[in-house]
């Protein structure tokens, strides 16, 4: 029997990076291990991003799981990917960059990955050698500078979202992942294998950021929903 709802919710939040009181408030619902990890961050912006991401995660899952945010058990895999240790209905992934955190929560999806980058990220065509195949590099070099930068950023975000979804991140050479487009939709081939069961999404409507989602489900194609998080509504509730 197929699950009633196969979906991925993308929740994004432009959080205050320099608000010490907010960081203290966010930490209240985190686990001791998460607070310890936050304290270990030397860079205050990195610490704020981590706290905001885990706060957003716990608040968002609490609604879906009917639990208190503090009661949600988040574990870490051997390769560093967080996951729910006692709940297999939801898969999630978090990304944050320069004051924006984005969260993907998949329902009845076994693998989910997300990446977010500023649209004006300074990626030079030469940088493509670190994560693109020779054929892609040659294609990018023939494009006008503005278009080349957009194509390069799309390749990077799609690859990173996929590698995060499978739980390896940049521990694996991203050149093993090939991005193509079919009917204007991104398709990924990994080590020569097709991406059957996967859906890949690019979205550029998030506060001048490009977002990439990778999700896998054996149950069908998930419904994708995108919304903005407003902490004031959480506090008011």
C-alpha positions in Angstrom: 0.0 0.0 0.0 1.4 3.4 -1.0 1.9 6.1 1.7 -0.9 8.7 1.8 1.5 11.6 1.4 4.9 11.7 -0.3 6.2 15.2 0.0 9.2 17.4 0.6 8.8 20.7 2.5 11.5 23.3 1.9 11.4 25.8 4.8 13.7 28.8 4.6 14.5 31.5 7.1 16.5 34.7 6.9 17.7 34.7 10.5 19.4 37.5 12.5 23.2 36.6 12.4 24.3 39.2 15.1 21.5 38.8 17.7 23.1 37.3 20.8 19.8 37.1 22.7 18.2 35.2 19.8 21.1 32.7 19.8 20.6 32.1 23.5 16.8 31.6 22.9 17.4 29.1 20.1 19.8 27.1 22.2 17.2 26.5 24.8 15.5 23.7 22.8 18.7 22.1 21.6 20.2 18.9 23.0 23.3 19.2 25.3 25.4 17.8 22.4 24.1 20.4 20.0 24.8 23.2 22.5 28.3 21.8 23.1 28.9 21.8 19.3 27.7 25.4 19.0 30.0 26.5 21.8 32.9 24.9 20.0 32.4 27.3 17.0 34.9 30.1 17.1 33.3 32.2 14.4 30.1 33.8 15.8 28.4 33.7 12.4 29.1 30.0 12.0 27.7 29.5 15.6 24.6 31.5 14.8 24.0 29.5 11.6 24.3 26.2 13.4 21.9 27.3 16.2 19.4 28.7 13.7 19.5 25.5 11.6 18.9 23.2 14.6 16.2 25.6 16.0 14.4 25.6 12.7 14.7 21.8 12.4 13.3 21.1 15.9 10.5 23.6 15.6 9.5 22.3 12.1 9.7 18.6 13.1 7.8 19.2 16.4 4.7 20.3 14.4 4.9 17.3 12.1 5.7 14.7 14.8 3.4 16.1 17.6 6.3 16.3 20.0 8.0 19.0 22.0 11.1 20.3 20.1 13.4 19.2 22.9 12.1 15.7 22.7 13.2 15.0 19.2 16.2 12.6 19.0 18.7 13.7 16.4 21.6 11.4 15.8 24.7 11.8 13.6 25.9 9.2 11.1 29.5 8.0 10.9 30.0 10.5 8.0 28.5 13.4 9.9 24.9 13.5 8.5 22.2 14.1 11.1 19.1 11.9 11.1 16.2 10.9 13.2 17.3 7.8 15.2 13.8 6.7 16.2 11.5 7.8 13.4 11.6 6.6 9.8 8.7 8.6 8.3 10.8 11.8 7.9 14.2 12.4 6.4 15.8 15.9 6.5 18.7 18.0 5.6 19.9 21.5 6.5 22.0 24.1 4.8 22.9 27.7 5.7 24.8 30.5 4.0 25.3 34.2 5.0 22.2 34.6 7.2 19.9 32.2 5.3 19.1 28.7 6.6 17.1 26.2 4.5 15.6 23.0 5.7 14.2 20.1 3.6 11.9 17.6 5.3 10.9 14.6 3.3 7.9 12.6 4.3 8.1 8.9 3.0 11.4 9.9 1.3 14.4 7.8 2.4 17.0 10.3 1.2 16.9 14.1 1.2 19.7 16.7 0.5 19.6 20.5 0.2 22.1 23.2 -0.7 21.7 26.9 -0.9 24.2 29.5 -2.3 24.0 33.2 -2.9 23.3 33.9 -6.6 26.2 36.4 -6.7 28.6 33.7 -5.4 32.0 34.3 -7.0 32.6 31.0 -8.7 35.3 31.3 -11.4 35.2 29.0 -14.5 38.6 27.7 -13.4 37.0 26.5 -10.1 34.9 24.1 -12.2 37.9 21.8 -12.5 37.4 20.8 -8.9 33.9 19.5 -9.4 33.0 19.3 -13.1 33.9 16.9 -15.9 36.0 18.1 -18.9 33.0 18.2 -21.2 31.1 20.5 -18.8 34.1 22.7 -18.4 34.5 23.1 -22.2 30.8 23.9 -22.4 31.0 26.5 -19.7 34.0 28.2 -21.3 32.0 28.8 -24.4 29.2 30.7 -22.6 29.0 34.5 -21.9 30.5 35.3 -18.4 27.1 35.9 -16.7 25.5 32.7 -18.1 28.7 30.7 -17.4 28.5 31.8 -13.7 24.8 30.7 -13.5 25.4 27.3 -15.1 28.4 26.7 -12.8 26.5 27.6 -9.7 23.6 25.3 -10.8 26.0 22.4 -11.2 27.6 23.0 -7.8 24.4 23.3 -5.9 22.8 20.3 -7.6 25.8 18.1 -7.0 26.2 19.2 -3.3 22.5 18.5 -2.6 22.8 15.0 -4.1 26.1 14.2 -2.2 24.5 15.4 1.0 21.4 13.3 0.4 23.4 10.1 0.0 25.3 11.0 3.2 28.9 11.5 1.9 29.1 15.2 1.2 32.4 16.3 -0.2 34.1 13.2 1.1 33.4 11.9 -2.5 34.8 13.5 -5.6 31.9 15.6 -7.1 33.3 14.9 -10.6 31.8 11.4 -10.1 28.4 13.1 -10.3 27.2 14.3 -13.7 24.4 16.8 -14.1 22.3 17.0 -17.4 18.9 18.4 -18.3 16.0 16.5 -19.7 12.8 18.5 -20.6 14.2 21.4 -18.6 14.6 19.3 -15.5 18.0 18.4 -13.9 19.0 14.8 -14.0 21.9 13.3 -12.1 24.1 10.3 -13.0 26.4 9.0 -10.3 29.3 6.8 -11.3 27.5 6.0 -14.5 24.3 4.9 -12.8 20.9 6.6 -13.5 19.0 8.4 -10.8 15.9 6.4 -10.9 13.6 7.3 -8.0 15.2 10.7 -7.6 13.8 14.2 -8.0 16.1 17.2 -8.4 14.8 20.8 -8.1 16.5 24.2 -8.6 14.7 27.2 -7.1 16.0 30.8 -7.3 13.2 32.6 -5.5 14.7 32.7 -2.0 16.1 36.1 -1.2 18.7 36.2 -4.0 19.8 32.6 -3.3 19.8 29.5 -5.5 18.5 26.4 -3.8 18.9 22.8 -4.9 17.0 19.8 -3.6 17.7 16.1 -4.1 15.1 13.6 -2.8 14.7 9.9 -3.3 11.5 7.8 -2.7 10.6 4.3 -3.8 6.9 5.2 -3.3 6.5 7.8 -6.1 7.3 11.4 -6.9 7.0 13.7 -3.9 5.0 16.9 -3.8 7.4 19.8 -3.3 6.3 22.7 -1.1 8.3 25.9 -0.3 7.6 28.3 2.6 9.3 30.9 4.7 9.7 30.4 8.5 8.6 33.3 10.7 9.9 32.9 14.3 7.4 35.5 15.6 4.6 33.1 14.8 6.3 30.3 16.7 6.9 32.6 19.7 3.3 33.8 19.6 2.0 30.3 19.6 
